[in-house]
Amino acid sequence: MRPRLKKPEDSYDAIVVGGGLGGLSCALDLSLQGLGVALFEQHSRVGGYAHNFKRRGYTFDVSLHHLGGLEQGQLANRVLGRFG
């Protein structure tokens, strides 16, 4: 399901500030419920701690090295399951 894009002059049902993992999850959940969502991120790309960057020929992993709660019935498992 592709999110519907709105023109700036249109109104939104929800505004999410921050495009890290939590903000992206929140925006996706609201969008799946049929709400119009605007997501604002100060960085040049979304993802928060879930991305890397290159400097002087080296690639750096920002921080996310482990995601817990993936067992059946735990929070991360339920959230990821909801998003398919």
N, C-alpha and C positions, 0 to 999 in steps of 0.2 A: 504494500500500500504506500503510494507516494504521497508525502505531505502536500497539502494545497498551499500555494504561495499567495499572499495577499499584497495588494498595493499599499504603500505607506499611509495613504489617506483612509484606508479601511480600518475598522476597529478589530481588536483581538479579544478573545475570551480570557486569555491568560498570558502573562509575560513571565518568562523565566530568565533570571540574571545569572550567568555563569554557565559555560559550556563544558564543564568537567563531567565526570561519569554520573554524578548525581543529577546535575542539570539536564543532561541529555536524556537520562532515564525518565525524569519528571516530564520533560517536554514530549517525549515519545508516548508516555502513558496518557497524558492529556489529549494528545493528538489522536490516539487510538480510540478515545472516548468521543471523538467527533468535535472536539473544541479547536478553535483557531488559536494557534500558539505562536508567539514571537519569542525568539531565543537571542539573547545578547551576550557576547563574549568579548572581552577586551583584547585577548591574544589574537594573533593572525590566523589561528586555526583552533578548532574545538578539540576536546579530548582530555584536557587537564593532564593528570599524571599518566595517562595512557598513550603517550606518544614519545617520539625520540627526536633528536636534532643532531645535525652534523656541524662540526667545527674543526677546521684545520685538518681535514681528512679523517677524523675520528667520528664515530657514531656514538652518541650518548643516549642511554635509556633513562628517561626522566626519573621514574620511581616505582611504578607499579610492577611488582615482581611476584605477587601472590594474590589470588582472589579466593577467599574462604567462603564457606557457606554454600557450597555447591551440592552437598548431599541432599537426597530426597527430603522435601519438606522444609529445608532451611531457606532463609531469606533470599540469598543470591539465586538459588535454584528456582524459587517461585517467580522472581522478577524476570530472569532470563527466559523462563518457560512462558510467561505471559507475552513476551515479545517475540516468541517463536524462535 
